[in-house]
Amino acid sequence: TWIVDSYTVVFAGLLLFAGALGDRYGRKLLLIIGLLIFGSAAAIGLFVTDPDQLIAVRVLMGVGAAAIMPTTLSVITTSFPEEERGRAIGVWVGIAGGGAILGLFITGLLLEWFPWSSFFGLNVALAAIALVGTIAVVPHSVDEDPPSLDIVGALLSLVGITAFVYGIIEGPEQGWTDPLTLSALGLGIILGIAFVLWELRLEHPLLDPRLFRNRAFSAGTLTITMQFLAAFGFFFVALQYLQFVTGRSALEAAVALLPLPFILLPTARNAPRLAARVGFRRVTPVGLVLMSIGFVILSQLQVDSSYWHFVAGLVFFGLGMGLAGTPATTAITSSLPMEKQGVASAVNDTARELGSAFGIAILGSLLNQGYRDGMAEAVVGLPPQVAERVLGSVAFTAAPELRTLGAAGERLIAQGLAAFVDGIGAALVT
């Protein structure tokens, strides 16, 4: 979970500050710096040898990504006229969502023939291509009257988010009443409150809490956060289901998710047109309801469920995310003036990444807790080292080596897969 979330937590914590940096020093310059950091970190990742090194590389990549993402959307919103901006944002939302699945597919292809770290090479190549395109094509834009930088606010948001996510991830392992877990959760809440109070004192805050009085801005931000909490939590548990429970390889798991971009991309592209016709207030709730229906269907998956059961849930999920995502993003960016598009874009991306970080942490913790509870009795009598590994990961429980234990090994595998699927169902219903 930390390998996945270390990137997302740093990403989310620095986005607002990165948006302000882009407004102040130039969005094109920040985009170039972000791509250089991201590509360099990925190049280092080619040579890592243990999980701690991998987490550190992911943190550095998160720093680069924080400089990249708000800049991409703010460049779009400052480059297109108002009548075309909704369609441009629709393409951006569709690519952002569909690109994640296509990335999984390409990575799955790499893992069929190359070592696990080869996907870092893909990131290096993509960063290099984007860097060339940025230098050649992206226009220069900057806030003509930039405010002073809010470094204190940036630190409060980063440390507060990190502490709270730490508590959520470590809860199932350390125990929810463990002093370390409670301290991390408490620190996250305290720093979150301190961030709001600090921002209210400043003349030019990193994020003015008063912006959320604007109903379109606040509704769009909340909608984006909830969408990505659900979506990335789903991706986190779905990939494990496809590989550990159904026995698919990394490539086969990615192929199983391929229907999603073909649903998400056209839906996201046409959502602004539909929202303009019937209203944001109608399109977005329909999208969220469709996502919920998809998760209810997916929560009923069993160890022996057919692939078509999985696809049925995926269709509703893709339709819902495509309908809800673009109108929500448009509501955020259109509610602030042109010279604050860097901040608007950063808020949009912060909502996305904060939702993603919490989704991975919360659904991952629910899955972990459900799996450990389901295996508590099954590990009684096992050697302590084996019991610890069984409780630690379904990857060990589902490994072919346990079959060498005969009937006892088969029972342990069956119990492990059942407990894992129960944990997935609980996480998705939540």
C-alpha positions in Angstrom: 0.0 0.0 0.0 2.8 2.4 0.8 4.5 1.7 -2.6 1.3 2.9 -4.2 0.3 5.7 -1.8 3.7 7.3 -1.2 3.5 8.8 -4.6 -0.1 9.9 -4.3 0.3 11.4 -0.8 3.2 13.6 -1.8 1.4 14.4 -5.1 -1.7 15.6 -3.3 0.2 17.5 -0.6 2.2 19.6 -3.0 -0.4 20.3 -5.7 -1.7 23.6 -4.3 1.8 24.9 -3.8 2.8 23.8 -7.3 -0.2 25.6 -8.8 0.8 28.8 -7.0 4.4 28.4 -8.3 3.1 28.0 -11.8 1.0 31.2 -11.5 4.0 33.1 -10.2 7.0 31.9 -12.3 5.3 30.5 -15.4 3.3 27.4 -16.1 5.5 26.2 -18.9 8.7 26.5 -16.8 7.1 24.5 -14.0 5.9 21.9 -16.4 9.5 21.5 -17.7 10.9 21.2 -14.2 8.3 18.7 -13.2 9.0 16.5 -16.2 12.7 16.6 -15.5 12.2 15.5 -11.9 9.7 12.8 -12.8 11.8 11.4 -15.6 15.0 11.5 -13.5 13.3 9.7 -10.6 11.9 7.1 -12.9 15.5 6.5 -14.3 16.7 5.9 -10.7 13.8 3.5 -10.3 15.3 1.2 -12.9 18.1 0.3 -10.5 16.2 0.0 -7.1 16.5 -3.3 -5.3 14.2 -3.2 -2.2 10.8 -1.8 -1.1 12.3 1.1 0.9 14.2 2.4 -2.1 11.1 1.9 -4.3 9.0 4.0 -1.8 11.7 6.8 -1.9 11.7 6.8 -5.7 7.9 7.0 -5.7 8.0 10.0 -3.4 10.4 11.8 -5.7 8.2 11.0 -8.7 5.3 12.4 -6.7 7.1 15.7 -6.4 7.6 15.8 -10.2 4.0 14.9 -10.8 2.8 17.6 -8.5 4.6 20.1 -10.8 3.2 18.5 -14.0 -0.5 18.0 -13.3 -1.9 21.4 -12.3 0.1 23.0 -15.1 -1.4 20.8 -17.8 -5.0 21.8 -16.9 -4.2 25.5 -16.3 -2.4 25.6 -19.8 -5.6 24.2 -21.3 -8.0 26.6 -19.5 -5.8 29.6 -20.4 -5.3 28.5 -24.1 -8.9 27.8 -25.2 -11.7 30.3 -25.5 -14.6 29.9 -23.1 -16.9 28.3 -25.7 -14.4 25.5 -26.4 -13.0 25.1 -22.9 -15.6 22.5 -21.8 -14.8 20.2 -24.7 -11.0 20.6 -24.1 -11.5 19.7 -20.4 -13.6 16.7 -21.4 -10.7 15.4 -23.5 -8.3 16.0 -20.6 -10.5 14.1 -18.1 -11.0 11.2 -20.5 -7.2 10.9 -21.2 -6.4 11.2 -17.5 -8.8 8.3 -16.7 -8.3 6.2 -19.8 -4.5 6.7 -19.7 -4.3 4.9 -16.4 -5.8 1.8 -17.8 -3.7 2.0 -21.0 -0.6 2.4 -18.8 -1.5 -0.8 -17.0 -1.9 -2.6 -20.3 1.5 -1.5 -21.6 3.1 -2.3 -18.3 1.6 -5.8 -18.4 3.1 -6.2 -21.8 6.5 -5.2 -20.5 6.3 -7.6 -17.5 5.7 -10.5 -19.9 9.3 -10.3 -21.2 11.2 -7.9 -18.9 12.0 -7.4 -15.2 9.5 -5.7 -12.9 11.4 -2.4 -13.0 11.1 -2.1 -16.8 8.0 0.0 -16.4 10.2 2.8 -15.1 11.8 2.9 -18.5 8.4 3.6 -20.0 8.0 6.5 -17.6 11.4 7.9 -18.7 10.4 7.6 -22.3 7.0 9.3 -21.8 8.6 12.1 -19.8 11.2 12.7 -22.5 8.5 12.9 -25.2 6.3 15.2 -23.1 9.4 17.4 -22.4 10.1 17.8 -26.1 6.4 18.6 -26.8 6.3 21.1 -23.9 9.3 23.0 -25.2 8.0 23.0 -28.7 4.3 23.6 -28.3 3.1 24.8 -24.9 2.7 28.6 -24.7 4.2 30.7 -21.9 1.6 32.0 -19.4 2.0 33.6 -15.9 0.0 35.6 -13.4 0.8 39.3 -14.0 0.5 40.2 -10.3 1.5 37.0 -8.3 1.1 37.0 -4.5 3.7 35.9 -2.1 4.3 32.2 -1.7 2.6 30.5 1.3 5.3 28.0 2.4 3.8 27.5 5.8 0.5 26.5 4.3 2.3 24.1 1.9 4.0 22.4 4.8 0.9 22.1 6.9 -1.1 20.5 4.0 1.7 18.0 3.1 2.5 16.9 6.6 -1.2 16.8 7.6 -2.3 14.7 4.7 0.7 12.3 5.2 0.0 11.9 8.9 -3.7 11.1 8.3 -3.0 8.6 5.5 -0.3 7.0 7.6 -2.8 6.3 10.4 -5.4 4.9 7.9 -2.8 2.5 6.3 -1.1 1.4 9.5 -4.4 0.9 11.4 -5.0 -2.7 10.5 -1.3 -3.6 11.1 -0.6 -1.7 14.3 -4.2 -1.8 15.6 -6.7 1.1 15.5 -6.2 1.8 19.2 -2.4 1.7 19.0 -0.8 5.0 20.2 1.1 5.4 16.9 -2.1 5.0 14.8 -4.1 7.4 17.0 -1.3 9.9 17.1 -1.0 9.9 13.3 -4.7 10.4 12.8 -4.9 13.0 15.5 -1.9 14.9 14.0 -3.5 14.8 10.6 -6.8 16.3 11.9 -4.9 19.0 14.0 -2.8 20.1 11.1 -5.8 20.1 8.8 -7.6 22.5 11.2 -4.3 24.6 11.5 -4.1 24.8 7.7 -7.6 26.3 7.5 -7.0 28.8 10.3 -3.7 29.8 8.8 -5.1 30.3 5.3 -8.0 32.5 6.8 -5.4 34.8 8.2 -3.5 35.5 5.0 -4.3 38.2 2.5 -3.2 35.9 -0.4 -3.6 32.3 0.9 -2.5 29.2 -0.8 -6.1 28.1 -0.8 -8.7 30.5 0.4 -11.3 28.5 2.4 -13.8 31.1 1.6 -13.8 29.9 -2.0 -15.9 27.0 -0.8 -18.8 29.4 -0.2 -19.2 29.2 -4.0 -21.6 26.3 -4.4 -20.3 25.3 -7.9 -16.7 25.3 -6.7 -17.4 23.3 -3.5 -19.8 20.9 -5.2 -17.3 20.2 -8.0 -14.5 19.7 -5.5 -16.4 17.3 -3.3 -17.7 15.4 -6.4 -14.1 15.0 -7.8 -12.8 13.9 -4.4 -15.5 11.2 -4.0 -15.1 10.0 -7.5 -11.4 9.4 -7.3 -11.6 8.0 -3.7 -13.9 5.3 -5.1 -12.1 4.9 -8.4 -8.5 4.4 -7.2 -9.7 2.4 -4.3 -11.4 0.2 -6.8 -8.3 -0.1 -9.0 -6.2 -1.0 -6.0 -8.4 -3.9 -5.0 -9.5 -5.0 -8.5 -6.0 -5.6 -9.8 -5.3 -7.8 -6.7 -8.6 -9.7 -7.3 -7.8 -10.3 -11.0 -4.3 -11.6 -10.2 -4.5 -13.4 -6.9 -8.1 -14.7 -7.0 -8.7 -15.4 -10.7 -5.0 -16.3 -11.4 -4.4 -13.8 -14.2 -1.0 -12.5 -15.1 -0.2 -8.7 -15.0 -1.0 -8.5 -18.7 -4.2 -10.5 -18.5 -5.4 -8.4 -15.5 -4.7 -5.2 -17.6 -6.6 -6.7 -20.6 -9.5 -7.5 -18.3 -9.7 -3.7 -17.5 -9.4 -2.6 -21.2 -13.2 -2.1 -21.7 -13.1 0.8 -19.3 -11.3 3.4 -21.4 -13.6 2.6 -24.4 -16.5 3.5 -22.2 -14.9 6.4 -20.2 -13.3 8.4 -23.0 -16.3 9.0 -25.2 -18.6 9.5 -22.2 -16.3 12.1 -20.7 -15.9 13.8 -24.1 -19.6 14.2 -24.5 -20.5 15.0 -20.9 -20.0 18.8 -21.2 -22.5 18.9 -24.1 -25.0 16.9 -22.1 -24.4 19.1 -19.0 -24.9 22.3 -21.0 -28.3 20.9 -22.2 -29.8 19.5 -19.0 -27.6 21.1 -16.3 -24.7 20.2 -14.1 -26.9 19.4 -11.2 -28.6 16.6 -13.1 -25.7 15.1 -15.0 -23.3 14.8 -12.0 -25.7 13.0 -9.6 -26.7 10.5 -12.4 -23.0 9.8 -12.9 -22.4 9.2 -9.2 -25.4 6.9 -9.0 -24.2 4.9 -12.0 -20.8 4.5 -10.3 -22.5 3.3 -7.1 -24.5 0.7 -9.1 -21.2 -0.5 -10.6 -19.6 -0.9 -7.2 -22.6 -2.8 -5.8 -22.4 -5.2 -8.8 -18.6 -5.6 -8.2 -19.0 -6.1 -4.5 -21.0 -9.4 -5.2 -18.0 -11.0 -7.0 -17.0 -14.4 -5.7 -14.0 -16.6 -6.1 -15.6 -18.4 -9.0 -17.5 -15.5 -10.6 -17.4 -15.1 -14.4 -15.5 -12.4 -16.1 -18.9 -11.0 -17.5 -20.0 -10.3 -13.9 -16.8 -8.1 -13.6 -17.5 -6.4 -16.9 -21.1 -5.6 -16.0 -19.8 -3.6 -12.9 -17.1 -2.0 -15.0 -19.6 -0.7 -17.6 -21.7 1.2 -15.0 -18.5 2.4 -13.3 -17.1 3.8 -16.6 -20.3 5.5 -17.6 -20.7 7.1 -14.2 -17.2 8.4 -14.0 -17.3 9.8 -17.5 -20.6 11.6 -16.8 -19.6 13.0 -13.4 -16.0 13.9 -13.9 -16.0 16.5 -16.7 -18.9 18.7 -15.4 -17.3 18.7 -12.0 -13.9 19.8 -13.3 -15.6 22.4 -15.5 -17.5 23.7 -12.5 -14.2 24.2 -10.5 -12.2 25.9 -13.3 -15.1 28.2 -14.5 -15.8 29.4 -11.0 -12.5 31.3 -10.7 -11.1 34.1 -12.8 -8.6 33.5 -15.6 -5.6 34.8 -13.7 -6.3 32.1 -10.9 -6.5 29.1 -13.2 -3.3 27.7 -11.8 -5.0 27.6 -8.3 -8.2 26.3 -9.8 -6.4 23.5 -11.6 -4.4 22.7 -8.5 -7.6 22.5 -6.4 -9.1 20.2 -9.0 -6.0 18.0 -9.1 -5.7 18.1 -5.3 -9.3 16.9 -5.0 -8.4 14.0 -7.4 -5.2 13.0 -5.7 -6.5 13.5 -2.2 -9.4 11.3 -3.1 -7.0 8.8 -4.7 -4.7 8.7 -1.7 -7.6 8.2 0.7 -9.3 5.7 -1.6 -6.2 3.5 -1.7 -5.6 3.9 2.0 -9.2 3.4 3.1 -10.2 0.6 0.7 -6.8 -1.0 1.2 -7.2 -1.0 4.9 -10.8 -2.3 4.8 -9.6 -5.1 2.5 -6.6 -5.8 4.7 -8.8 -5.9 7.9 -11.4 -8.1 6.3 -8.8 -10.5 5.0 -7.0 -10.7 8.4 -10.2 -11.2 10.3 -11.3 -14.0 7.9 -7.9 -15.8 8.3 -7.6 -15.4 12.1 -8.9 -18.9 12.8 -7.3 -20.5 9.8 -3.7 -19.7 11.0 -4.2 -21.2 14.4 -1.6 -24.0 14.8 0.6 -22.8 12.0 4.3 -22.0 12.7 4.4 -18.3 13.7 6.5 -17.3 10.7 4.1 -19.0 8.3 1.1 -17.5 10.1 2.6 -14.0 9.9 3.1 -14.3 6.1 -0.4 -15.7 5.6 -1.9 -12.8 7.5 0.4 -10.3 5.8 -0.6 -10.9 2.2 -2.9 -13.0 0.1 -0.1 -13.2 -2.4 1.7 -15.7 -0.1 -1.6 -17.6 0.6 -2.4 -18.0 -3.1 1.2 -19.0 -4.0 1.5 -22.5 -5.6 4.0 -23.6 -3.0 1.2 -24.0 -0.4 -0.3 -26.8 -2.5 2.7 -29.0 -1.6 1.2 -29.2 1.9 -1.6 -31.4 0.5 -5.2 -31.1 1.7 -4.2 -28.7 4.5 -2.6 -26.4 2.0 -5.6 -26.6 -0.3 -7.9 -25.6 2.6 -5.7 -22.7 3.6 -5.6 -21.4 0.0 -9.4 -21.8 -0.3 -10.0 -20.0 3.0 -7.5 -17.2 2.0 -9.2 -16.5 -1.3 -12.7 -16.5 0.3 -11.5 -14.1 3.0 -9.9 -11.9 0.5 -13.0 -11.7 -1.7 -15.1 -11.0 1.4 -12.7 -8.1 2.2 -13.1 -6.8 -1.4 -16.9 -6.9 -1.1 -16.8 -4.9 2.2 -14.4 -2.4 0.8 -16.5 -1.8 -2.4 -19.8 -1.5 -0.6 -18.2 1.1 1.7 
